[in-house]
Amino acid sequence: MKHVIITGSNGMIGKLVLENCLQNSSVATVTSITREPIGIMHSKLTEVIHTDFLDYTSVEEHFKNKDVCFYCIGVYTGQVPVDEFKKITVDFTKAFSEVLKQNSPHASFCFLSGAGADSTEKSSTLFAKQKGIAENGLIRLQFRHTFIFRPDTFILIRRGKNQISVTRFSGYCISLSPQSIPILALHPNNLQIKW
């Protein structure tokens, strides 16, 4: 049974990952670190409301003994000023991953990145350069397994006020581990987690 930690579960993909984890019989517990309540009640779920994504000292205990992390925090280019984009993309990822590594050194880390991320960190495109910096920081931490997902297309259908379904999610995964099968499997019409 896996013990999962997730952040970004209020977002489109993060919410799908969370719901899938809660439904998966291989998952014992799910800890969601979030700024706002998710609105989901489940016996497996521990929701931790936390607003400072650069300092996890007050909630560090929730990072202990985790097997898998799904990091789904992200923001679109142009949605926030450049400095805020860098902070959300690089600094938030760095702070979260370092606390997880200290408290769960054998965890696997799944990172929602994006197509076009530049691991050379030389791109003149803000998104590509900052995602590349974030990815490289994760690689240097040497988690048990590191999976970097670089999706390029989301096509959405909205149903009702808060229900969102992904009808197409295309992209690829970079697996930095001896294991060749990613933990997160993306398919047309749904998202599945395979253990």
C-alpha positions as a Markdown table, in Angstrom:
| # | Residue | x | y | z |
|---|---|---|---|---|
| 1 | Met | 0.0 | 0.0 | 0.0 |
| 2 | Lys | 1.4 | 3.4 | -1.1 |
| 3 | His | 1.4 | 6.6 | 1.0 |
| 4 | Val | 1.0 | 9.5 | -1.4 |
| 5 | Ile | 1.6 | 13.2 | -1.0 |
| 6 | Ile | 0.2 | 15.6 | -3.6 |
| 7 | Thr | 0.2 | 19.4 | -4.1 |
| 8 | Gly | -1.7 | 21.3 | -6.7 |
| 9 | Ser | -4.8 | 19.3 | -6.2 |
| 10 | Asn | -7.0 | 22.3 | -6.7 |
| 11 | Gly | -5.8 | 22.5 | -10.3 |
| 12 | Met | -7.1 | 20.7 | -13.3 |
| 13 | Ile | -4.6 | 17.8 | -13.5 |
| 14 | Gly | -3.9 | 17.7 | -9.7 |
| 15 | Lys | -7.6 | 17.2 | -9.0 |
| 16 | Leu | -7.7 | 14.2 | -11.4 |
| 17 | Val | -4.6 | 12.7 | -9.9 |
| 18 | Leu | -6.1 | 13.1 | -6.4 |
| 19 | Glu | -9.4 | 11.5 | -7.4 |
| 20 | Asn | -7.5 | 8.6 | -9.0 |
| 21 | Cys | -5.4 | 8.1 | -5.9 |
| 22 | Leu | -8.4 | 8.0 | -3.7 |
| 23 | Gln | -10.1 | 5.4 | -5.9 |
| 24 | Asn | -6.9 | 3.3 | -6.2 |
| 25 | Ser | -6.9 | 0.2 | -4.0 |
| 26 | Ser | -3.0 | 0.3 | -3.9 |
| 27 | Val | -3.1 | 3.7 | -2.1 |
| 28 | Ala | -3.4 | 3.6 | 1.7 |
| 29 | Thr | -3.3 | 7.3 | 2.4 |
| 30 | Val | -3.2 | 10.6 | 0.5 |
| 31 | Thr | -1.9 | 13.8 | 2.0 |
| 32 | Ser | -2.9 | 17.0 | 0.0 |
| 33 | Ile | -0.9 | 20.1 | 0.7 |
| 34 | Thr | -3.1 | 22.9 | -0.5 |
| 35 | Arg | -3.8 | 26.6 | 0.0 |
| 36 | Glu | -7.6 | 26.2 | 0.0 |
| 37 | Pro | -9.9 | 23.4 | 0.8 |
| 38 | Ile | -10.4 | 20.9 | -2.0 |
| 39 | Gly | -14.0 | 20.1 | -1.2 |
| 40 | Ile | -13.5 | 16.3 | -1.1 |
| 41 | Met | -14.1 | 14.2 | 1.9 |
| 42 | His | -12.6 | 10.7 | 1.9 |
| 43 | Ser | -11.3 | 8.3 | 4.6 |
| 44 | Lys | -7.8 | 8.1 | 2.8 |
| 45 | Leu | -7.4 | 11.9 | 2.5 |
| 46 | Thr | -5.6 | 14.2 | 4.9 |
| 47 | Glu | -6.0 | 17.8 | 3.7 |
| 48 | Val | -3.3 | 20.2 | 5.0 |
| 49 | Ile | -4.2 | 23.9 | 4.5 |
| 50 | His | -0.9 | 25.7 | 4.0 |
| 51 | Thr | -0.2 | 29.1 | 2.5 |
| 52 | Asp | 3.6 | 29.6 | 2.5 |
| 53 | Phe | 4.9 | 27.4 | -0.3 |
| 54 | Leu | 8.5 | 28.5 | 0.4 |
| 55 | Asp | 8.5 | 27.3 | 4.1 |
| 56 | Tyr | 7.0 | 24.0 | 5.2 |
| 57 | Thr | 8.4 | 24.0 | 8.7 |
| 58 | Ser | 4.9 | 24.2 | 10.4 |
| 59 | Val | 3.6 | 21.2 | 8.4 |
| 60 | Glu | 6.8 | 19.2 | 7.9 |
| 61 | Glu | 5.4 | 16.2 | 9.8 |
| 62 | His | 3.1 | 15.6 | 6.9 |
| 63 | Phe | 6.1 | 14.9 | 4.6 |
| 64 | Lys | 7.3 | 11.9 | 6.6 |
| 65 | Asn | 7.0 | 8.3 | 5.3 |
| 66 | Lys | 5.7 | 9.0 | 1.8 |
| 67 | Asp | 6.2 | 6.6 | -1.1 |
| 68 | Val | 5.1 | 8.8 | -4.0 |
| 69 | Cys | 4.8 | 12.5 | -4.6 |
| 70 | Phe | 2.6 | 14.1 | -7.3 |
| 71 | Tyr | 3.7 | 17.7 | -7.8 |
| 72 | Cys | 1.1 | 19.4 | -9.9 |
| 73 | Ile | 1.5 | 23.1 | -9.0 |
| 74 | Gly | 1.8 | 25.3 | -12.1 |
| 75 | Val | 0.8 | 28.6 | -13.7 |
| 76 | Tyr | 0.4 | 29.7 | -17.3 |
| 77 | Thr | 2.9 | 32.1 | -18.7 |
| 78 | Gly | 1.3 | 35.6 | -18.7 |
| 79 | Gln | -1.1 | 34.7 | -15.9 |
| 80 | Val | 1.3 | 36.3 | -13.3 |
| 81 | Pro | 4.2 | 38.7 | -13.5 |
| 82 | Val | 7.6 | 37.3 | -14.5 |
| 83 | Asp | 9.1 | 37.2 | -11.0 |
| 84 | Glu | 6.0 | 35.5 | -9.6 |
| 85 | Phe | 6.2 | 32.9 | -12.4 |
| 86 | Lys | 9.8 | 32.1 | -11.5 |
| 87 | Lys | 8.9 | 31.8 | -7.8 |
| 88 | Ile | 6.0 | 29.5 | -8.5 |
| 89 | Thr | 7.8 | 27.4 | -11.1 |
| 90 | Val | 11.3 | 27.1 | -9.5 |
| 91 | Asp | 11.3 | 28.2 | -5.9 |
| 92 | Phe | 8.0 | 26.5 | -4.9 |
| 93 | Thr | 9.2 | 23.2 | -6.5 |
| 94 | Lys | 12.6 | 23.5 | -4.8 |
| 95 | Ala | 11.2 | 24.1 | -1.3 |
| 96 | Phe | 8.7 | 21.3 | -1.6 |
| 97 | Ser | 11.0 | 18.7 | -3.0 |
| 98 | Glu | 13.8 | 19.5 | -0.5 |
| 99 | Val | 11.4 | 19.0 | 2.5 |
| 100 | Leu | 10.1 | 15.8 | 1.0 |
| 101 | Lys | 13.6 | 14.4 | 0.3 |
| 102 | Gln | 14.6 | 15.2 | 4.0 |
| 103 | Asn | 11.6 | 13.4 | 5.4 |
| 104 | Ser | 11.0 | 10.7 | 2.8 |
| 105 | Pro | 14.3 | 9.9 | 1.2 |
| 106 | His | 13.1 | 6.8 | -0.6 |
| 107 | Ala | 10.1 | 8.5 | -2.2 |
| 108 | Ser | 9.4 | 8.7 | -5.9 |
| 109 | Phe | 8.7 | 12.2 | -7.3 |
| 110 | Cys | 6.3 | 12.8 | -10.2 |
| 111 | Phe | 6.6 | 16.3 | -11.6 |
| 112 | Leu | 4.1 | 17.9 | -13.9 |
| 113 | Ser | 6.2 | 20.0 | -16.2 |
| 114 | Gly | 5.4 | 20.9 | -19.8 |
| 115 | Ala | 6.4 | 20.4 | -23.4 |
| 116 | Gly | 9.3 | 22.6 | -24.4 |
| 117 | Ala | 11.0 | 22.6 | -21.0 |
| 118 | Asp | 14.7 | 23.3 | -21.7 |
| 119 | Ser | 17.1 | 21.3 | -19.5 |
| 120 | Thr | 20.0 | 23.4 | -20.8 |
| 121 | Glu | 18.4 | 26.4 | -19.0 |
| 122 | Lys | 19.4 | 28.6 | -22.0 |
| 123 | Ser | 16.0 | 29.2 | -23.7 |
| 124 | Ser | 14.9 | 32.8 | -24.1 |
| 125 | Thr | 11.4 | 31.6 | -23.5 |
| 126 | Leu | 10.4 | 32.2 | -19.9 |
| 127 | Phe | 8.3 | 29.0 | -19.6 |
| 128 | Ala | 11.0 | 26.7 | -21.2 |
| 129 | Lys | 13.9 | 28.1 | -19.1 |
| 130 | Gln | 12.1 | 28.1 | -15.7 |
| 131 | Lys | 10.6 | 24.6 | -16.2 |
| 132 | Gly | 14.1 | 23.4 | -17.2 |
| 133 | Ile | 15.6 | 24.9 | -14.0 |
| 134 | Ala | 12.9 | 23.2 | -11.9 |
| 135 | Glu | 13.4 | 19.8 | -13.6 |
| 136 | Asn | 17.2 | 20.0 | -13.1 |
| 137 | Gly | 16.8 | 20.8 | -9.4 |
| 138 | Leu | 14.7 | 17.7 | -9.0 |
| 139 | Ile | 17.2 | 15.5 | -10.8 |
| 140 | Arg | 20.0 | 16.8 | -8.5 |
| 141 | Leu | 18.0 | 15.6 | -5.5 |
| 142 | Gln | 18.2 | 12.0 | -6.7 |
| 143 | Phe | 14.8 | 10.7 | -5.6 |
| 144 | Arg | 14.4 | 7.0 | -5.7 |
| 145 | His | 12.5 | 7.5 | -9.0 |
| 146 | Thr | 11.9 | 10.8 | -10.7 |
| 147 | Phe | 9.2 | 11.1 | -13.4 |
| 148 | Ile | 8.9 | 14.3 | -15.3 |
| 149 | Phe | 5.7 | 14.7 | -17.3 |
| 150 | Arg | 5.8 | 17.1 | -20.3 |
| 151 | Pro | 2.3 | 17.4 | -21.6 |
| 152 | Asp | 1.7 | 19.6 | -24.6 |
| 153 | Thr | -2.1 | 19.6 | -25.1 |
| 154 | Phe | -5.1 | 19.8 | -22.8 |
| 155 | Ile | -8.6 | 19.9 | -24.3 |
| 156 | Leu | -11.3 | 20.5 | -21.8 |
| 157 | Ile | -15.0 | 20.0 | -21.5 |
| 158 | Arg | -16.7 | 21.7 | -18.6 |
| 159 | Arg | -19.7 | 20.1 | -17.1 |
| 160 | Gly | -21.5 | 21.9 | -14.4 |
| 161 | Lys | -20.0 | 24.5 | -12.1 |
| 162 | Asn | -17.0 | 22.7 | -10.7 |
| 163 | Gln | -16.7 | 19.5 | -12.8 |
| 164 | Ile | -13.9 | 19.3 | -15.4 |
| 165 | Ser | -12.9 | 16.4 | -17.5 |
| 166 | Val | -9.9 | 16.1 | -19.6 |
| 167 | Thr | -10.8 | 14.6 | -23.0 |
| 168 | Arg | -7.3 | 14.7 | -24.4 |
| 169 | Phe | -3.9 | 14.9 | -22.7 |
| 170 | Ser | -0.9 | 14.4 | -24.9 |
| 171 | Gly | 2.7 | 14.6 | -24.2 |
| 172 | Tyr | 5.5 | 12.4 | -22.9 |
| 173 | Cys | 7.3 | 11.3 | -19.7 |
| 174 | Ile | 11.0 | 11.4 | -18.9 |
| 175 | Ser | 11.8 | 8.6 | -16.6 |
| 176 | Leu | 15.0 | 9.0 | -14.5 |
| 177 | Ser | 15.1 | 5.7 | -12.8 |
| 178 | Pro | 16.0 | 2.1 | -13.3 |
| 179 | Gln | 12.3 | 1.4 | -13.7 |
| 180 | Ser | 11.0 | 2.0 | -17.2 |
| 181 | Ile | 7.3 | 2.3 | -16.5 |
| 182 | Pro | 6.0 | 5.6 | -15.2 |
| 183 | Ile | 3.8 | 5.7 | -12.2 |
| 184 | Leu | 1.4 | 8.1 | -13.9 |
| 185 | Ala | -0.2 | 6.9 | -17.1 |
| 186 | Leu | -2.0 | 9.4 | -19.3 |
| 187 | His | -4.6 | 8.1 | -21.8 |
| 188 | Pro | -7.2 | 9.8 | -24.0 |
| 189 | Asn | -10.4 | 10.4 | -22.1 |
| 190 | Asn | -8.9 | 9.7 | -18.6 |
| 191 | Leu | -5.9 | 9.7 | -16.4 |
| 192 | Gln | -4.8 | 6.5 | -14.6 |
| 193 | Ile | -2.2 | 5.7 | -12.0 |
| 194 | Lys | -0.4 | 2.4 | -12.4 |
| 195 | Trp | 1.6 | 0.9 | -9.5 |
